[in-house]
Every structure is written in structure tokens, then in C-alpha cells.
Amino acid sequence: MQAFVANSIVACSRDEWNALFPAELEDWSYYHAVERAGLAGFEWRYFGVRDEDGILRAAVPAFLVDYRLDTTLAGPLRRVTDAISRLFPRLLRQRMLSLGSPVAETCHLGLAANSDAQAQQHLLGAILDKVEEYTKQHRVQMIAVKDASAAQDGLWARCAGAHRLRRQPGLPTAFLDIHFDSLASYLDSLGAGTRKDMRRKLKTASMLRAEWRRDIEDIRDDIMRLYRETHANAELSFEELTPDYFSGVLRDLGDRASCVAYWADTKLVAFNLVLHDGRCLLDKFLGMDYAVARDYNLYFVTWMENVRYCIARGLAVYQSGQGLHREKLRLGSRLGANWLWYRHRNRVLDAIFATVERLARLDRHDPELAALIDKQTQ
């Protein structure tokens, strides 16, 4: 077995990469589009393991970034760190190598289908050994794993723990299981209060026109205007997307990607980039005109349009991603836990982070997330 690190996903063929990630919407083509999108501040890496015959046995995307340590903080703690950052601009920024992607739903760790539990542990251990070697050679201060999913939690716990990485809860992923034959039956499945609220909100839907399209070149400037407005209003923000990201995903994924444009008369008031196949609709990014977002109840209109699409095409799951998980629970979703693993390579600083992290945990003041984590760790 030979572990490697590459600067481009083209170091792996499309077929061999996708073989490790069956039925994954964020596949080789998606990562290739991300790689060419020109996201400022990020460098892409790909770690993998090949066997003696050169066959790819394991792979995971990764990224390098100057990471601001208070990225996930909000409220009083964030105001304190903002003040510190103004006085000492470099203090809260550390060079970090993270497995995963800033624009993927989870950390995609692909393992050969015929690998048993022991082989999987060996493969991930080899990747993490290579990560350690790379960060030492390139003087990277922090090692992380972004959004390791609950489905592989035991494997990450054994291997990341062996490399002295600690875990914190990340934002959960929301899934709505589609077992409805109509929007009316979906609404009937919700609680009485939610059902009444949704019916009231959706009275504005008739004022809008939803257009599913795969070409956005004629409206790309408007899409970026709406995206930037939404990005500026986000409570937590890490990456900033580019026009080439949206165009590239739609181009490279072909009929597995759509942009849903929402029109009020001749004005574009919202858009939704989604990925889809015969099983799942994955909601990637939503942009809205905040001046009219409440007037048209844009978030709920786009939600219902996505549910309608799933029902019409017999899809099993609507995956609405991270963020707003309280609202998504109210709308019938279930949550899947994600974990953040990290370690500073300086033992003194790492010990300080281990102390501070108890105050910064996302579940500290979030009862829904705390309940999910308690369930996951039982």
C-alpha cells in the first residue's frame, strides 16, 4: 500500500474515484468544478492510497486555508475575538490542512467496497500518516477534518483519536424522507401549527414563477447579486463562491444539476442551486432578495418547490444540508450528526484550544443539536 497526496483530482481517474463513492452526487465532476472555480484563499489537495497493483483503495479531498479560529463563534464570544483580531490580525489565523471540503456536505472518505473493518482502519490510518507527514514538511500548524459524518463515526473515532485529534459537533445535515403522493399529503404530515403556518405563507407562491434551468449565463450577474446578499446576511460564513463555481457545477454535472430561478414578474428574486439523481435532491445554495424575502416567504416557497420536484419524480430523499436545523425539524426533517476533528501541532497551543473549546462548542446553547449529539454518543 502506498499513500499519496495530489494537487488535483485528475491524479485519479473519474471512474476510479467514483467507484469509491457509489451514488454520490458530489462526485469527481463536482470536485473538478470546485477546483476550477477560483475560490479565494483555498488550495486543494487529495489524499489517497493505492495498492501494489496501482488500484485506488481509499481517497479523500482536502484543502489548505489560513483559518480564522473563531469562524464558528457567534454572539458575545465573537465580539470579543473580533476586538482581539483588530489589535492582533495574525493571532487568530492559523495555516490549516483539513480533510473534507468547504463546499461539500460531508467529508467524503471513500473506501474500497471489499475492505473489512480492519482494512478500512488501515487505509484511513495510512491517509492520516500522510497528512501528518505533509503538515510537518510544509509547516502547517493545524490538522482538521471537516464534517465527518455519523455513518463513519466509529472509524474516525478510532483513527483520528489515534492521531490525537479531538472532536466537536459540527452543524447537522437535514434529510426529509419523501413518502408522500402530493404536497397536500406532505402538509398533512406536519404538526397542526406548522401546517397552518405553511398554508398561510404559501399563499404568496402564486405570485412567483419557478423556472428549472441548466444554463444561467444570461442571469449570472443577478444570481451573484442574490448570492452575495445572502452571504452577507449569513450568521456563519467560511468560503465565498464565485460565478465560475455556479457555471462550472451546472456545466460539469450536466443533467444532475439545476438552478431553480424564482421570478416576480420579470425580476429575479431568488435562485436555488440543486443537485439530483434518481434517488435524492441535494439543496446546495439558496440566494434571495432580502428586500422582498418576507413578502414572498421565499425560503418556504423554495422548500415546497423542492418537495414538489421530489414527489413528481419519485425521489426518496430531499437533503437540505446544514443550517436552520430547527426550522427543518419543524418541516419534518430528520438530522444526521457531523463531527469536526482537529489538533494544533504545537502541543502548548493545542492544550489551550482544548480548554477553550468547551466554551465554543456549537451544542452548548443549542438544545436540538445537544439532543442529537447525546443520541449519537449513547
C-alpha positions in Angstrom: 0.0 0.0 0.0 1.2 3.5 -0.9 -0.3 6.7 0.4 -0.1 9.8 -1.8 -1.1 13.4 -1.9 -2.0 15.3 -5.1 -2.8 18.9 -6.1 -5.6 18.0 -8.5 -8.3 15.4 -8.6 -7.1 14.5 -12.1 -4.4 12.4 -10.4 -7.3 10.0 -10.0 -9.4 9.0 -13.0 -13.1 9.8 -12.9 -14.1 6.1 -12.8 -11.7 5.0 -10.1 -12.7 8.0 -7.8 -16.4 7.5 -8.4 -16.1 3.7 -7.7 -15.2 4.6 -4.1 -18.3 6.9 -3.8 -21.2 5.0 -5.3 -24.4 7.1 -5.8 -22.7 10.2 -4.5 -24.0 13.5 -6.1 -20.8 15.4 -5.1 -18.6 13.2 -7.2 -15.4 13.6 -9.3 -17.1 16.1 -11.6 -18.3 18.2 -8.7 -14.9 18.4 -7.2 -13.3 19.1 -10.6 -15.7 22.0 -11.0 -14.9 23.3 -7.5 -11.2 23.0 -8.2 -11.5 25.3 -11.3 -13.9 27.8 -9.6 -11.2 30.1 -8.2 -12.4 30.2 -4.6 -10.1 32.8 -3.0 -7.9 31.6 -0.1 -8.2 27.9 -0.7 -5.7 25.4 -2.1 -7.0 21.9 -3.0 -5.4 18.6 -2.1 -6.4 15.0 -2.5 -5.1 12.2 -0.3 -5.4 8.5 -1.2 -4.0 5.0 -1.0 -3.1 2.7 -3.9 -2.3 -1.0 -3.6 0.7 -2.8 -5.1 -1.2 -3.0 -8.4 -1.9 0.7 -8.5 -5.6 0.3 -7.7 -7.1 3.1 -5.7 -8.3 1.8 -2.4 -9.1 5.0 -0.5 -9.4 8.7 -1.2 -10.5 11.9 0.5 -10.5 15.5 -0.7 -8.7 18.2 1.4 -8.0 21.9 1.4 -5.4 24.3 2.8 -6.5 27.7 4.1 -5.5 30.4 6.5 -8.2 29.6 9.0 -9.7 32.1 11.4 -10.1 30.2 14.7 -13.4 32.0 15.7 -15.2 31.2 12.4 -17.9 29.2 14.1 -18.4 31.6 17.0 -21.3 33.9 17.4 -22.7 36.4 20.0 -20.6 37.8 22.9 -17.6 35.5 22.3 -17.4 36.5 18.6 -17.4 40.2 19.6 -14.5 39.6 21.9 -12.5 37.7 19.3 -13.3 40.4 16.7 -11.8 43.0 19.0 -8.7 40.8 19.5 -8.4 40.3 15.8 -8.4 44.1 15.2 -5.5 44.5 17.6 -3.5 41.4 16.5 -4.6 40.5 13.0 -2.5 37.3 12.7 -3.2 35.9 16.2 -6.4 34.2 15.3 -5.3 33.0 11.9 -3.5 29.7 11.5 -2.5 27.7 8.4 -4.7 24.6 8.4 -4.9 21.5 6.4 -8.4 20.0 6.6 -9.8 16.8 5.1 -13.2 17.4 3.5 -14.3 20.5 1.6 -15.7 23.9 2.4 -18.3 23.3 -0.3 -19.3 19.7 0.3 -22.0 18.4 2.6 -19.7 16.0 4.5 -16.1 14.8 4.5 -16.1 12.3 1.6 -14.0 9.4 2.7 -14.1 6.7 0.0 -13.0 3.2 0.8 -12.9 0.1 -1.5 -16.1 -1.8 -1.2 -14.3 -5.1 -0.3 -12.5 -3.6 2.6 -13.4 -5.1 6.0 -13.3 -3.1 9.2 -9.6 -3.8 9.8 -8.7 -2.9 6.3 -10.7 0.4 6.5 -8.8 1.3 9.7 -5.5 0.6 8.0 -6.4 2.7 4.9 -7.6 5.7 6.9 -4.6 5.4 9.2 -2.3 5.5 6.2 -4.0 8.7 4.9 -3.7 10.3 8.3 0.0 9.3 8.5 0.4 11.1 5.1 -1.4 14.1 6.4 1.0 14.3 9.4 4.0 14.0 7.1 2.6 16.7 4.7 1.9 19.2 7.5 5.3 18.7 9.0 7.1 19.2 5.7 5.0 22.3 4.8 4.9 23.9 8.2 1.1 23.7 8.5 0.0 24.5 12.1 -3.3 22.8 12.3 -4.8 19.5 11.1 -8.6 19.1 10.8 -11.4 17.0 9.5 -14.5 19.0 8.4 -17.9 17.3 8.8 -17.0 13.7 9.3 -20.5 12.0 9.0 -22.1 9.9 11.7 -22.2 7.0 9.2 -18.4 6.6 9.6 -18.1 7.9 13.2 -16.6 4.7 14.6 -13.9 4.6 12.0 -13.0 8.3 12.5 -13.1 7.9 16.3 -10.5 5.1 16.2 -8.2 6.6 13.6 -8.4 10.3 14.3 -8.2 9.6 18.0 -5.0 7.7 17.5 -3.6 10.8 15.9 -4.6 12.9 18.9 -7.3 14.8 17.1 -10.3 15.9 19.2 -13.8 16.2 18.0 -16.5 18.8 18.4 -20.0 18.7 17.0 -20.5 20.4 13.6 -23.7 21.6 12.1 -26.0 18.6 11.4 -27.3 17.7 7.9 -31.1 17.7 7.4 -32.9 15.0 5.4 -36.6 14.9 4.5 -37.8 11.3 3.7 -40.2 11.6 0.8 -43.1 9.2 1.2 -45.9 11.5 0.1 -48.0 11.3 -3.0 -48.8 15.0 -3.1 -47.9 18.3 -1.5 -51.2 18.2 0.4 -50.2 14.8 2.0 -46.8 16.3 2.9 -48.5 19.3 4.6 -50.9 16.9 6.4 -47.8 15.1 7.9 -46.7 18.2 9.7 -47.9 19.4 13.1 -51.1 21.4 13.2 -49.4 24.7 13.9 -46.7 24.2 11.2 -49.3 23.1 8.7 -51.4 26.2 9.3 -48.4 28.5 9.2 -47.2 26.9 5.9 -50.5 27.2 4.2 -50.6 30.9 5.2 -47.1 31.5 3.9 -47.7 29.7 0.6 -50.5 32.0 -0.4 -47.7 34.1 -2.0 -46.5 31.2 -4.2 -48.9 32.1 -6.9 -47.2 35.5 -7.2 -44.0 33.8 -8.3 -42.8 31.7 -11.2 -40.3 28.9 -10.7 -38.1 28.1 -13.7 -35.8 25.0 -13.7 -32.8 25.6 -15.9 -29.3 24.3 -16.6 -27.9 27.4 -18.2 -27.6 30.6 -16.2 -25.3 32.7 -18.4 -28.0 35.3 -19.2 -28.8 35.7 -15.4 -25.4 35.1 -13.9 -24.9 38.7 -12.7 -28.3 38.6 -11.0 -27.5 35.3 -9.4 -24.3 36.6 -8.0 -26.1 39.7 -6.7 -28.5 37.5 -4.8 -25.8 35.1 -3.6 -23.7 38.0 -2.2 -26.6 39.5 -0.4 -27.4 36.1 1.2 -23.7 35.5 2.0 -23.6 38.9 3.7 -26.6 38.0 5.9 -25.3 34.6 6.9 -24.6 34.1 10.6 -21.7 31.8 9.8 -19.6 32.1 6.6 -16.4 30.3 5.6 -16.0 30.3 1.8 -17.2 32.9 -0.8 -18.3 31.4 -4.0 -17.6 32.7 -7.5 -19.5 32.9 -10.7 -17.3 30.1 -12.1 -18.5 27.9 -9.3 -22.1 28.1 -10.3 -21.5 27.9 -14.0 -18.9 25.1 -13.6 -21.2 22.9 -11.4 -24.1 23.2 -13.9 -21.8 22.6 -16.8 -19.8 19.6 -15.4 -22.7 17.8 -13.8 -25.0 18.1 -16.8 -28.5 16.8 -16.1 -27.6 16.1 -12.4 -27.6 19.8 -11.6 -30.2 22.6 -11.9 -30.6 26.2 -11.0 -34.2 27.0 -10.0 -34.9 30.7 -10.7 -37.8 32.4 -9.0 -39.3 35.3 -10.8 -41.7 38.0 -9.5 -42.9 39.3 -12.9 -39.6 40.0 -14.7 -37.5 40.3 -11.6 -35.3 37.5 -10.3 -35.9 37.4 -6.6 -34.4 34.1 -5.6 -32.4 31.1 -7.0 -31.6 27.7 -5.7 -28.7 25.5 -7.0 -29.6 21.9 -6.5 -28.0 18.5 -7.4 -30.2 15.5 -8.2 -30.4 11.9 -9.4 -33.0 9.2 -9.4 -32.9 9.0 -5.6 -32.1 12.3 -4.0 -32.4 16.1 -4.4 -29.5 17.9 -2.7 -30.0 21.6 -2.0 -26.6 23.3 -2.4 -27.1 27.1 -2.2 -30.0 29.5 -2.0 -29.8 33.2 -2.8 -32.6 35.6 -2.0 -33.5 39.3 -2.4 -33.8 40.2 1.2 -35.9 43.3 0.4 -38.8 41.0 -0.6 -37.9 37.7 1.1 -40.5 38.0 3.8 -43.2 39.5 1.5 -42.9 36.4 -0.7 -41.9 33.9 2.0 -39.1 32.9 -0.3 -37.5 30.3 1.9 -40.7 28.4 2.3 -41.7 28.7 -1.4 -38.3 27.2 -2.5 -38.7 24.5 0.1 -42.1 23.5 -1.2 -40.9 23.6 -4.8 -38.1 21.2 -4.0 -40.5 18.8 -2.2 -42.9 19.0 -5.2 -40.0 18.1 -7.5 -39.1 15.1 -5.3 -42.7 13.8 -5.3 -43.2 14.3 -9.0 -40.1 12.3 -9.8 -40.3 9.7 -7.2 -37.2 10.7 -5.3 -36.7 9.2 -1.9 -34.8 11.9 0.0 -34.7 15.7 0.0 -31.3 16.6 1.5 -31.5 20.2 2.6 -28.0 20.5 4.1 -26.7 22.4 7.1 -28.1 25.4 8.8 -31.6 26.4 10.0 -31.9 22.9 11.5 -34.7 24.0 14.0 -36.8 25.1 11.1 -36.1 22.0 9.1 -37.1 19.8 12.1 -40.4 21.7 12.2 -40.8 20.9 8.5 -40.5 17.2 9.1 -36.8 16.6 8.5 -34.5 14.3 10.4 -31.0 15.3 11.4 -27.7 13.5 10.8 -24.8 14.4 13.0 -21.5 15.7 11.7 -18.2 16.0 13.6 -15.2 18.3 13.4 -11.9 16.8 14.3 -8.8 19.0 14.9 -5.4 19.4 16.5 -2.8 22.1 16.6 0.7 20.7 16.0 2.1 22.9 18.8 1.3 21.0 22.0 1.1 24.1 24.2 -1.4 25.9 21.9 -3.3 22.6 21.4 -3.7 22.4 25.2 -5.1 25.9 25.2 -7.5 25.1 22.5 -8.6 22.0 24.3 -9.6 24.2 27.3 -11.3 27.0 25.3 -13.3 24.6 23.1 -15.6 23.8 25.9 -17.0 27.4 25.7 -17.1 27.3 21.9 -19.0 24.0 21.3 -21.9 24.5 18.9 -24.2 22.4 21.1 -23.6 24.4 24.2 -26.6 26.7 23.6 -28.4 24.6 21.0 -30.8 22.1 22.6 -31.7 20.4 19.3 -28.1 19.8 18.5 -27.3 18.8 22.1 -30.1 16.2 21.9 -28.7 14.8 18.6 -25.2 14.6 20.0 -26.5 12.8 23.1 -28.4 10.3 20.9 -25.3 9.8 18.7 -22.9 9.1 21.6 -25.2 6.8 23.6 
